[in-house]
Amino acid sequence: MNIGVIAIFSLLLAVALIIPWRQGLMDKNRPFIIAVAAIAVAFSVRIFLFDFRSGDYNTFLVHWVDFFRQNGGFAALKEPLGNYNLPYLYFLALFSYVEINDLYLIKLLSLAFDIVLAFGMLKLTGLFTRSKVRLLAVYLITLLLPTVVLNGARWAQCDSIYVSFAVLALWAALSDKPIRSVVFIALSFAFKLQAVFLMPLWLVLIFAKKVRVWHLVFFPLTYFITTIPALLAGRPLLDTLLLYYNQADTVGTALNYNSPSIFALLKPSGNSDAVSSYAIAIAFLFVLLIFTWTFLRRKNLNNESLVFIALLFAIGIPFLLPHMHDRYFFMADVLTLLPAVLYAGYIPLAALTSFASLLCYHSYFKLYKSSLPVSYGAIALIGVLVILLILTASHLGSRRFSQLKRR
């Protein structure tokens, strides 16, 4: 590693320490020592993993950066490249100008958003509790969560970016900042299509009068703004706006791609197209039933119940849909930390969800020769969904989280 990587890494380490300090969570010796030690571990593990070159990096990312390097950097944005949306490609184009190994730059970018993600979880948790212990815990656990660590530092993936914006969007919505929430969820969607797992919540937020219909105009406006650099480089407008649609045929035809979805439990079918269509219909019905349920109970919707509804979407939608990949429960991994930190009885939600995702990571890095089948993760998520349905029903109008806030 050269001096540039060390300098950026040190800067991010300083930021990670400053955030809980500025939030008043390290004003005593014991939490200060715990925070410093935990952050040191989180960063040490990451730096140890930074040299690992994943299959996705070797197959895609390194070639994409080289494409920008060989074709004029930002000027090459006019050309179609890869299957990531434009905002992430802007970073790769920027990296093509820097005399630093792009492997490190890609992983440092993910590390930066790991910190943003932890900060977002801190702010979201702060809506339900003033306990410094819980707030510091959710910040540190997010940074140490195995799937968060492995996703960026080992896999060189960028899921922390779109999930960071999704968490900030949820925080803004529950904080009665509707325009900001729509802008954040639009940014999440602009970085990764998987933001759609949480996006149905915004209709429920309309039922709850947290968001007005007219606020939604900021979604296409924000998305359009993210396309401007590519438009200036010469990319056709229609191409930028329909990028996800145009990539629909790149998702693959297999019903499952090492994901703990319902298809991890089913044997391959000879008519995968028909099964895929039925699964999409069932997922749509799942969302529609939640819409109906929450509309009928709209007078009882509050921040507590909205959290569980968000979790139902974040887990239930990718669980039911076909063609899901191993990293598609990353958002669920992070969001289940919120109830787990607030109330110890909810720890199984986070533990089972993290187990399901981590099982897929292990399978990927072991070249799909994991000692445990991914179907175990699907079974775990069925348990999580059952618990969430029960909790959502019981928490519509519950005061449990409010009691935690007064502690």
N, C-alpha and C positions, 0 to 999 in steps of 0.2 A: 504494500500500500504506500502511495506517495503522500507527501505533506498535505496535498489538497484534500484527500479523503480523510486524513486524520483531523484536519481543521474543521471540515463539515461535521464529522462525527462528534467532535468535541463540542461544537456549537449546539448540536441537537441534544447532546447530553446536558448541557447547561440549561437549555430551554425546558427539558423534562424535569429538571430539579427546580427551576424557577416557578413553574406553574403551581405546584402545591404550596410552595413557599408564599407566593403572592395571594393565594386563596386562604392563607392563615391556617394551613393544616400541619405545619411543621414548626409551630411556635413553642414547642416543649421538647425536651431532650429525647424522650422515648420515641415519639412519632418522627422526629428528625432523623434519628439513627435508623429506624425501620425504613423510612422512605429512601434515605441515601443508600442503604444496603440493598433494598429491593430494586431500585433503579440501576444500581451498579451491576446487579445480577442480570437484569433485563438487557442491558447494553452489552455486557460481556458475552452472553450467550449469542447475541446477534453478531458481534464482531467475529466470533469463532466460526459462524456459519457463512460469513460473507464471501468466502472463496469458492463455495460450492456452486457448480454450474448445473442447474436443473435441465431436464429434457426440454421443457418449454422455452427456457432461455436459449439453449443451443439451437433449437429448431426455428424459433420465431424472433425473439427480441433482439438478439445480436445482429441478425440479418436486417431487421427493420432499422436499427440505428445506422448500420452500414449503408443502407439505401439512402438515408438522409445525408450521410457524410459524402456519398458519391454523387449526389444529385442536387447540391446547393442548399442543404439544410432546410430552412423554412420554405424555400421556393418549391421543394418537392412535395409540399402539402397538396398541391394541385392534383397529384396522382393518387389513385386508390391504393391502399397499402394495408395488409393484414385484416384482422377482424376486430380491432379495437376502435372505439369512437375517437373523434378528433381531439378532445382535450388531453387525453393521454399521449396521443401522437405529438402534440405540441412539446411535451417534455422530452420525448425521444428525439425530436428535431433539435431541441436546444442542446441535448447531450452530444449531438454530433459535432458541435463546435468546440467542445471542451476536451482538453488533452488529459483526460482521466479515463481509466478503464470504465466502459459503460456498464459493466456488471455491477461495479460499486455504486455508480450514480443511480442506477435503477433501484438498487436496494436501499440506498440512502433516501430516495424519494419515498419509498414505502415506509421507512423508519420515521420520516417526518410526519407522515399521516398516521402512523401508529400513535404518535404523541397527540395529534389532533383528535384522534379517536378516543384516547383516554381522557382528554380534556372534555370532549363532548359528553362522555358517560358521566364525568364528574358533575357537569352542569345539569344533565338530565336527572341524576340522582338527587341533586340539591333541591329539586322541586318537591321531594317527598321527605327529606330529612335534613336536619341541621347538625346531625352528629358528625363531628370531624373524623371520628374513627371510621364510620361508614363511607364518608366521602373520600378519605385517603385510601381506604380499602378498594373501592371500585376503580380508582385511578391506577393503583399499583397492579391490581389483578388484571385489568385490561392490558397493561403493558406486558404482563407475564403469561397471559393466556397462551397455551401451547399453539393453538391454531393461528393466533395473531403473530407470534414469534416466527413460526415456520413459514407462514404465507409470504412474507416479504423477505426475511433474512435468508431463508434457505431456498424457497421456491422462486424467488424473484417475481412474485405476483403483486398485484396492486389493489386487492380487494379492500384494504383499509381506506382507500381514497373514497370510493363511492359509499362505503358504510359510514365513514366519518360524516359525510354530508347528510346521510339518512338519519343518523343519530342527532345531529344538530337540527335537522328539520323537525324531528319529533320533539326535541327540547323547545324549539321556538313555538311550535303549535300548542304545546301544553302550557307555555308561558304567555299565551294570548298575544303572540306576535305572528299573525297569520301570513302577512306578505313575506316576511323573512322565512317562514317555514316553507312556503311554496317555492321560493328562490332556492333554498337549500335542497329540496327534494328534486328540483329541476337539475341542479348541478350534479346530484347523485346519479340521476338518469343519464345525464350527458356523459358521464364517465363510464357507466356500465348499465347495460340493459337490465341486470338483475335487481335494480332499484324497483322494478315493477312488483316485486314480492311485497313491498311495503306500501306502494302507492295507493292501493284501494282504501287505505286508512283515511285518505283525505276526503272521501265521500262520507265516511262515518264522522269525521271532524265537522263536516257541514251539518250533519244531523245534530251534533253536539253544540252547534253554533260557535265553534272555535274558529271556523273558517267560513267566509261567505263565498258564494259562487263567483262573484266578480274578482275575488283575489286570485282565482285560478288563471287569469290572463297573464300573470307574471311567470307562469310555467313556460309557455311557448316563447315569451319574450326573452327569458333567461337562456333558454336553449338556443335561440337564434343568436344571441350575443356570443355564445361559445363557438359558433361556426365562423365568426367574422375573420379571424386570422387565415383560415383555409380559403374563404371567399376572396380575400385580398391576394392570396397566392394564385388564384385562378381556378379554384375548384368550383364546379357548377353548383348553383344554389340548390336545385332539386336533389342533387347527389348528396349534399350535406344533410338535408332535411330527411331524406329517406334512407339514410345509411343503415339503420337497423333493419328496415324492411328488405333492403337489397341483400343483406347478409343472412336472411332467413334460411336460405338453402345450404348454408355452411354449418348448420347446427348438427348435422349428421342424422342418420336414420335409426341408430340403435335406441332402444327404449331407455337405456340407462348407461351412464358413463362413470362407473365407480362412485355412484352417489347412494346415500342411504335413503333413497326414495322408496315408494311402495313397490317399484319395479325390481328392487334388490331381493324381494321376496317371491317374485313371480318367475316362472320358467319362460324362456324365450318363446314367442309366438310366431307361427308361420306368417300371420297376417299382421305385421307390426303397424302398418298404416291404419288399419281399423282400430287396433288397440290404442294407438296414439290418439285417434279422434275421440274415442270413448273417454280416455283419461283427461283430455282437455275439457270435454263436456262436464266431467265430474268435478274438476277443479273450478270451472266456472260456476257450477251449481253450489259448491262449497262457499265461494265468495258471495254469491247471490243470497244464500241462506244467512250468512253473517250480516249482509246489508239489511235483509228483512228483519232479522232479530234485533239489530241495533236501532233500526228505524222505529220499531214498535216500542222499544225501551229507551227512546231518545231522551226522555225527560230525566232518566236516571244515569245518563252517561256522565262520567267524571274522569279526572285524570287517571284514577286507579284502574277503572275498567278499560279505559283507552289503551293502557299499557298492555293488558292481557289480550285485547283485540289485535294490537300491533303484532304481538307474538304469534297469535293464531295465523295471521297472514304470512309472517316471515317464515314460519315453519310449515304450515299447512299447504301453501301454494306450491313451493318446490317439492314437497313430499308427494303431491298428487300428480304433478305434471310429468310428461315423458321427456326424454332427452336431457335430463339434468346431469350436471357434472359434479365432481368431488368437492369443489369449493363453494357450492351454491348455498350452503348453510352457514357461511361465515357471519352474516348479519344476525342470524338466530343465535349463534355462539355468544356474540357480544351482548345482545339485548337481554338475554336470559340472566345476565349478571345483575341486572337492576333489581328484580324481585328477590334474587338470592342474597344480595347484600343487605336489602332492607329487612328481610325476615328469614331467619335460619330455616324455617320449614319449607322454603322454596328452593333451597340449595339443590335438591334432586333435579329440578328443572334444568339448571345450568350444567350440572354434572352429566346428565344423560345426553343433553344436546351436544356438549363438548365431546363426549365419548363418541357419539355418532360421527361427528366431523373428523375427529382425530383418527378414527379408524380408517377413514378414506385417505387421509394424508399418509398414514403408515403404509397402506396398500400401494399408493402411488410411488412412494420412495423405495418400496421393496419390489418394484416392478410387478405389482399386482399379485404378489406371493405372500400376502399378509397371513399371519398365523390365525387370525379371526376373520370370518367372512363379513362382508359389508352388510349382509342381511341382519346381523346383530344390531347394527346401528339403526336400521329401519325399525326393528322391534322397539328399540329404545325411544325412537321418535313417536311411535304409536302411543307409548306410555305418556310421553310429554304432551301430546295433543289431547289425550283423554283428560289428563290433569288440568290442562289449560281450559278446556271446555267447562269443566266443573268449576274452576276458579273464576272464569269469566261470568258464569251464571250467578255465582255467589257474591261476586264483587261489584256487580251493578248496583250501586248505592251503598256499598260497604264502606266502613270508616277505618278499616285496618291500616291502610297506608297513612291515613291522616294521624292515627295514633302514633305511628312510628315517627312522624314528623315532629311530634311534640316531645319526643324523648331528648 
